[in-house]
Every structure is written in C-alpha cells, then in structure tokens.
Amino acid sequence: MPFTTDAPAAGSETMSFLDQDHQLLIDGQWIPAESGKTFEVKNPADGSTLTSVAEGDRADIDKAVAAARKAFEDGPWSRMTASERGKLIWKLADLMDQHVEQFAEIEALDNGKPKSVAAVADVPLAIDLFRYMAGWATKIEGNTIPISVPYLPGAEFHSYTLREPVGVVGQIIPWNFPLLMAAWKLGPALATGCTIVLKVAEETPMSALRLGQLIQEAGFPPGVVNIVTGFGETAGAALAAHPDVDKIAFTGSTEVGKLIVKAAGETNLKKVTLELGGKSPNIILPDADLPAAIAGAANAIFFNHGQCCCAGSRLFVHRTQFDEVVEGVAAQAKEIKLGPGMHPETGMGPMVSQIQQDRVCSYLESGFREGAQAVVGGKRDACSGYFVEPTILVDTKPNMQVIQEEIFGPVVAAVPFDDPDELIATANDSIYGLAAAVWTKDISKGHRIARQLKAGTVWVNCYNIFDASLPFGGYKQSGWGREMGHEAVDLYTQTKAVTVQLH
C-alpha cells in the first residue's frame, strides 16, 4: 500500500472559493451566525485548516425555518408552476455541469476522497439526480375515483385526489458523499414544491455551500433553499425538533436516526425518512466468475475508503474457494495507493476525521482482542492525516463487534461457508438491511437468493451500481423510506382526497 505525496494544488477557482467568507444561506442572503461564531474545516489528508465557516445553532435554525415557511406559504415559489420548478432544477444541473472540476476538487480537499473518483462518480451522479427530478416536477398526479356511498342511494359524487407538497422540510446530510447526499435530499423536495432547511455535516460543508451559490445563480426564490453549517448536537437537533418543520429527512448512523425519530415524535409528529447504517453481506457462490467476484468484493469494501453505508463489509465465500478469494482481494488491497485526494495516483484517501480514524482503529483492536487476524492492513497508516490501511479480517466469530456493528471504514471480515442454503440465515443475521450482493453464474439462483435476502438493494454479479431512478433505502434498522426514484418523490408529497356532490 504505497503512499503518494506532493499532491498538486487545487485550481484557482477552488482556491478563490475557499478564501471567501463562508456564511449561512438564509432567505436568499449569506449572513453570519447569530452568535458570530465560526469553526475550522480541516483537510483530512494532513490535518491542515482549509477554511472557516459560520457556526449556526438553534437561533439560526429558527431564522431558516421561518424563511422556508414564508417561501412555502407566501412567496413566488408557492405560485410557480410545476414546469417552472422543473426548469429551475434543470438550470441548476447545467450550472453544476460547468463546474465539475471545481466540485471534484472541493470534495477531494474537504472529504479526502480521490478527485479522480469524485469527478466521474460523485459530481456526475449529483447532476444526473437533479435532471431526473426536474422531469418529475410535471408528473406528480392525483387520481379520479368512482365512489359508492351505500347510505346515500342515488347520490352522485365526483371524487379525486391531489398530491401536494409536504411543506417545510428539514434535511440533515452526512460527510461521506457531501455533494451527492445534498442532491439526493434537495432534488425530490424541490421537484414536489417543498421548501428546505439543509443542515450539512460539520466535517464537510464546502460543496453544499458552493451548491448554494449556484442555487442563487439559477434563480431560485429566496427562502426556498436555506443552508446552515453547524454541529449535529446544536443545529441538527434544533432542526429535528423544530415545531414548524413538516418533515425531517436524515442520512447517517442508526443511533442518531433513533434520536431524530424521538425528537420528531415529541414535537409535532413530523414525517420522517431515514437512510441509516448497514452491515451488508457480499456472497460469492462456488459457481461465481472468481476474477469478477474478487474485483467486486474489493470495490464493495474499499470504494470511498469503506465510508459507505452499503459497503460489503461481510464477505461470505464458499470454503473450497475461500483462500483464493481472500488472497485475490488482499492482492488488490496491497496495490491501493493511499494519499491525498488531490494526487492523481491516489486510490484511497484518509478517513474524514481524527474521530473516524480512531473509531475504525478501535474496531480493529476489538477484533484482534477477540481472536481475529488481519491478512492485510489492520492499522492506521504511519503518516500525517487520518489514514487507515485497507484491511481484510479472517478467523472471526459471529458475535464479534467487527461482524455485528458498522465499522464505516476499509475493513472487511471474510467468512467461509459450506452450505449455500444455510448461509442465507447467516447473511440476514443483522440488525441492518441496507444492501447485499450475490455472485453466481446461475441467474435463476441469483434471482432466488435476491428474494431471500432482507435488504433494500441486492446486486447480482455487481456492486455499488446506482442510478437516480433506482430507489435506495433499507430494511430493518437501516431506515425508513427511500432515496431516489419515484418513491422519494412520493415521500415529499401528501395526498388529499376531495369529494364534490353532483346532485
């Protein structure tokens, strides 16, 4: 796992943006936090300070919610046609298309991920999401329903349904895909006519702030999108509990998701959607195309440094091929170059923060204490920055923390199995149910196992395949509702039934 150094500097456009005074976007204006406080944003590749941003808290959330409420009830947004909304969303996507390089650089500096990856995955997927949702703006429809009322014989009625926006939406996004998660949240809310208060992750606020500038440039009315930078325990908690927020949408850990539900229930019983943690099983059957499965298993856990809620962190391989697969994945892990996201040869960047690096390493230490062995990796990299080596663990037991809990780092536990039929129960033995995968040349078997796996997404002979039209979300404690697809649009609307007596 060679380490790359001497990363090139970001372009002048990005550096100019980082040098700006980064404030809160509330009611169409960039303003400082009510408290006047700011906090530093770190480059996780070396721990240096990138810039400082406003530290919003409860008072700022109150102002942002009031602006969103005014825009929803009284502003031009409430009078805009669906076609006009769709055009604005599409214009935002076009503006993003003009700044792909800059967004990729911001993600590389702020999150640590390779710029080369952000440029072909994160940024294009975010743009595509906005374009997909722009199309949905004009396709949100109700129904006409013929009704029969037994207690009013002979009476005639015209009944129909309306699909209306939920209202003011609070959205809280994580740090692992900062721009893409902002798009996943904003897209369906804008398409349906909601207004938004977006609380971005304190570790990675920069791409959302740049997106906010483009939202203004696109011409969205004031108050439609409000962006607050701040900490989860202050700004995030205030947004989740705010009595004038109609819906809260959160992506993050299951533990915090439960707090979100509690806060929503104790105030106004606001609607809640959650995209939470995962401990996804990745199953390689004896008849699989092993070279493809080995490459897929490496991608499943090492993509985005393992900081993926759907990461294939439990690798199940038939005992007859276990050693070959583990050796193959280990060989790929050894070839991954660690380094700053801006370096063109970097294959894996750092964990997003010192806290996350310590968390991942504490899981490794727990596994080693309980008898697990590292075939490759197994420790933090001895360099500046928050790096952890790509790691494969073997000799694990079902009750270990490294098997049961989400590590959220580049750590996979490889487990041999003998009977594919008995494996399904083991694969489903988790509080999570976000994603799963199976590798087999028998497509009928692939379909059958996909039906048996308790997960919101199942990949067959592939992994980490996403599209704006595909719903994404989890079973069990991996969340409520779905991101993307028409299911996401549904979750930002509510249904009104109207009945008119004809005679």
MOSULQUI-V827424 format. One record per backbone hydrogen bond with DSSP energy under -1.0 kcal/mol. CO is the residue of the C=O (numbers start at 1). NH is the residue of the N-H. E is the energy in kcal/mol with one decimal. If there is no record, write none. Layout:
# MOSULQUI-V827424
co->CO nh->NH e->E
co->CO nh->NH e->E
This chain:
# MOSULQUI-V827424
co->2 nh->338 e->-1.7
co->11 nh->15 e->-2.4
co->12 nh->16 e->-2.5
co->13 nh->17 e->-1.8
co->14 nh->18 e->-2.5
co->15 nh->19 e->-1.6
co->17 nh->20 e->-1.5
co->22 nh->54 e->-1.6
co->24 nh->31 e->-2.7
co->25 nh->227 e->-1.9
co->26 nh->29 e->-1.6
co->29 nh->26 e->-2.7
co->31 nh->24 e->-3.1
co->33 nh->36 e->-1.3
co->37 nh->55 e->-2.5
co->39 nh->53 e->-2.5
co->41 nh->50 e->-3.2
co->41 nh->51 e->-1.1
co->43 nh->46 e->-1.5
co->43 nh->47 e->-2.7
co->44 nh->386 e->-2.2
co->48 nh->43 e->-3.2
co->51 nh->41 e->-3.0
co->53 nh->39 e->-2.4
co->57 nh->61 e->-2.3
co->58 nh->62 e->-2.5
co->59 nh->63 e->-1.7
co->60 nh->64 e->-2.5
co->61 nh->65 e->-2.8
co->62 nh->66 e->-2.2
co->63 nh->67 e->-2.1
co->64 nh->68 e->-2.4
co->65 nh->69 e->-2.7
co->66 nh->70 e->-2.3
co->67 nh->71 e->-2.3
co->68 nh->72 e->-2.1
co->69 nh->73 e->-2.6
co->70 nh->74 e->-2.7
co->70 nh->75 e->-1.3
co->81 nh->85 e->-2.2
co->82 nh->86 e->-2.5
co->83 nh->87 e->-2.1
co->84 nh->88 e->-1.9
co->85 nh->89 e->-2.3
co->86 nh->90 e->-2.4
co->87 nh->91 e->-2.4
co->88 nh->92 e->-2.2
co->89 nh->93 e->-1.9
co->90 nh->94 e->-2.2
co->91 nh->95 e->-2.3
co->92 nh->96 e->-2.3
co->93 nh->97 e->-2.1
co->96 nh->99 e->-2.0
co->99 nh->103 e->-2.5
co->100 nh->104 e->-2.5
co->101 nh->105 e->-2.2
co->102 nh->106 e->-2.6
co->103 nh->107 e->-2.4
co->104 nh->108 e->-2.1
co->105 nh->109 e->-2.4
co->106 nh->110 e->-2.8
co->107 nh->111 e->-2.2
co->107 nh->112 e->-1.2
co->114 nh->118 e->-2.3
co->115 nh->119 e->-2.4
co->117 nh->121 e->-2.1
co->118 nh->123 e->-2.6
co->121 nh->125 e->-2.5
co->122 nh->126 e->-1.9
co->123 nh->127 e->-2.4
co->124 nh->128 e->-2.7
co->125 nh->129 e->-2.1
co->126 nh->130 e->-1.9
co->127 nh->131 e->-2.0
co->128 nh->132 e->-2.6
co->129 nh->133 e->-2.6
co->130 nh->134 e->-2.0
co->131 nh->135 e->-1.4
co->136 nh->139 e->-2.2
co->143 nh->161 e->-2.6
co->149 nh->152 e->-2.1
co->152 nh->155 e->-1.8
co->156 nh->502 e->-2.9
co->156 nh->503 e->-1.0
co->158 nh->500 e->-2.5
co->159 nh->145 e->-2.6
co->160 nh->498 e->-3.4
co->162 nh->496 e->-2.7
co->164 nh->494 e->-2.8
co->167 nh->195 e->-1.7
co->168 nh->246 e->-2.1
co->168 nh->247 e->-1.3
co->169 nh->197 e->-2.4
co->170 nh->249 e->-2.8
co->171 nh->199 e->-3.5
co->172 nh->251 e->-1.9
co->177 nh->181 e->-3.0
co->178 nh->182 e->-1.4
co->179 nh->183 e->-2.1
co->180 nh->184 e->-2.7
co->181 nh->185 e->-1.7
co->182 nh->186 e->-3.1
co->183 nh->187 e->-2.6
co->185 nh->189 e->-1.1
co->186 nh->190 e->-2.7
co->187 nh->191 e->-2.3
co->188 nh->192 e->-1.7
co->189 nh->194 e->-2.3
co->195 nh->169 e->-2.9
co->196 nh->226 e->-1.9
co->197 nh->171 e->-2.8
co->198 nh->228 e->-2.8
co->199 nh->173 e->-1.9
co->205 nh->209 e->-1.6
co->206 nh->210 e->-2.2
co->207 nh->211 e->-2.3
co->208 nh->212 e->-2.2
co->209 nh->213 e->-1.4
co->210 nh->214 e->-1.5
co->211 nh->215 e->-2.3
co->212 nh->216 e->-1.9
co->213 nh->217 e->-2.1
co->214 nh->218 e->-2.5
co->215 nh->220 e->-1.7
co->221 nh->224 e->-1.6
co->224 nh->196 e->-3.0
co->226 nh->198 e->-3.5
co->227 nh->25 e->-2.0
co->228 nh->200 e->-1.4
co->229 nh->56 e->-3.3
co->231 nh->235 e->-1.1
co->231 nh->236 e->-1.8
co->232 nh->237 e->-1.8
co->234 nh->238 e->-2.2
co->235 nh->239 e->-2.0
co->236 nh->240 e->-2.3
co->237 nh->241 e->-1.8
co->242 nh->245 e->-1.3
co->246 nh->271 e->-2.0
co->247 nh->170 e->-3.1
co->248 nh->273 e->-2.0
co->249 nh->172 e->-2.7
co->250 nh->275 e->-2.4
co->253 nh->257 e->-2.2
co->254 nh->258 e->-1.9
co->255 nh->259 e->-1.1
co->256 nh->260 e->-2.2
co->257 nh->261 e->-2.1
co->258 nh->262 e->-2.0
co->259 nh->263 e->-2.5
co->260 nh->264 e->-2.6
co->261 nh->265 e->-2.3
co->262 nh->266 e->-1.8
co->264 nh->269 e->-1.5
co->271 nh->248 e->-2.8
co->273 nh->250 e->-2.3
co->274 nh->480 e->-1.0
co->275 nh->252 e->-1.9
co->280 nh->314 e->-1.9
co->281 nh->437 e->-1.8
co->282 nh->316 e->-2.6
co->283 nh->439 e->-2.4
co->284 nh->318 e->-1.3
co->285 nh->288 e->-2.0
co->288 nh->290 e->-1.2
co->289 nh->293 e->-2.7
co->290 nh->294 e->-3.1
co->291 nh->295 e->-2.1
co->292 nh->296 e->-2.4
co->293 nh->297 e->-2.6
co->294 nh->298 e->-2.1
co->295 nh->299 e->-2.2
co->296 nh->300 e->-2.3
co->297 nh->301 e->-1.2
co->298 nh->302 e->-2.7
co->299 nh->303 e->-1.6
co->300 nh->312 e->-1.6
co->302 nh->305 e->-1.7
co->303 nh->306 e->-1.6
co->304 nh->307 e->-2.0
co->306 nh->308 e->-1.7
co->308 nh->311 e->-1.5
co->311 nh->313 e->-2.1
co->313 nh->413 e->-2.4
co->314 nh->282 e->-3.0
co->315 nh->415 e->-3.4
co->316 nh->284 e->-3.1
co->317 nh->417 e->-1.7
co->318 nh->321 e->-2.1
co->321 nh->325 e->-2.5
co->322 nh->326 e->-2.7
co->323 nh->327 e->-2.5
co->324 nh->328 e->-2.0
co->325 nh->329 e->-2.8
co->326 nh->330 e->-2.6
co->327 nh->331 e->-2.2
co->328 nh->332 e->-1.7
co->329 nh->333 e->-2.4
co->330 nh->334 e->-2.3
co->333 nh->336 e->-1.1
co->337 nh->347 e->-3.0
co->337 nh->348 e->-2.0
co->338 nh->4 e->-3.3
co->340 nh->343 e->-1.6
co->341 nh->115 e->-3.3
co->343 nh->346 e->-1.5
co->348 nh->339 e->-1.6
co->353 nh->357 e->-2.3
co->354 nh->358 e->-2.7
co->355 nh->359 e->-2.1
co->356 nh->360 e->-2.5
co->357 nh->361 e->-2.3
co->358 nh->362 e->-2.0
co->359 nh->363 e->-1.5
co->360 nh->364 e->-1.8
co->361 nh->365 e->-2.5
co->362 nh->366 e->-2.0
co->363 nh->367 e->-2.5
co->364 nh->368 e->-2.4
co->365 nh->369 e->-2.2
co->366 nh->370 e->-1.5
co->367 nh->372 e->-2.8
co->368 nh->371 e->-1.3
co->373 nh->394 e->-2.6
co->376 nh->392 e->-1.6
co->379 nh->389 e->-2.5
co->381 nh->383 e->-2.2
co->386 nh->351 e->-3.7
co->387 nh->381 e->-1.4
co->391 nh->412 e->-2.1
co->392 nh->375 e->-2.7
co->393 nh->414 e->-3.0
co->394 nh->373 e->-2.5
co->397 nh->400 e->-2.0
co->400 nh->403 e->-1.1
co->400 nh->404 e->-2.2
co->401 nh->405 e->-2.9
co->409 nh->411 e->-2.4
co->410 nh->391 e->-2.9
co->412 nh->393 e->-3.1
co->413 nh->315 e->-2.5
co->415 nh->317 e->-2.1
co->417 nh->319 e->-2.7
co->419 nh->423 e->-1.4
co->423 nh->427 e->-3.0
co->424 nh->428 e->-2.2
co->426 nh->429 e->-1.1
co->428 nh->430 e->-2.2
co->431 nh->477 e->-2.5
co->433 nh->456 e->-1.7
co->433 nh->475 e->-2.9
co->434 nh->457 e->-1.1
co->436 nh->459 e->-2.6
co->437 nh->283 e->-2.8
co->438 nh->461 e->-2.3
co->439 nh->285 e->-2.2
co->441 nh->443 e->-1.0
co->442 nh->446 e->-2.1
co->443 nh->447 e->-2.4
co->444 nh->448 e->-2.3
co->445 nh->449 e->-2.6
co->446 nh->450 e->-2.2
co->447 nh->451 e->-1.7
co->448 nh->452 e->-1.2
co->449 nh->453 e->-1.9
co->453 nh->455 e->-1.5
co->457 nh->436 e->-1.2
co->459 nh->438 e->-2.1
co->467 nh->470 e->-1.7
co->468 nh->485 e->-2.8
co->472 nh->483 e->-3.2
co->475 nh->478 e->-2.2
co->476 nh->479 e->-1.0
co->478 nh->276 e->-2.5
co->480 nh->274 e->-2.1
co->483 nh->472 e->-2.6
co->484 nh->488 e->-1.2
co->485 nh->489 e->-1.0
co->486 nh->490 e->-2.4
co->487 nh->491 e->-1.6
co->489 nh->492 e->-1.4
co->490 nh->493 e->-1.6
co->492 nh->166 e->-2.1
co->494 nh->164 e->-2.8
co->496 nh->162 e->-2.7
co->498 nh->160 e->-2.5
co->500 nh->158 e->-2.8
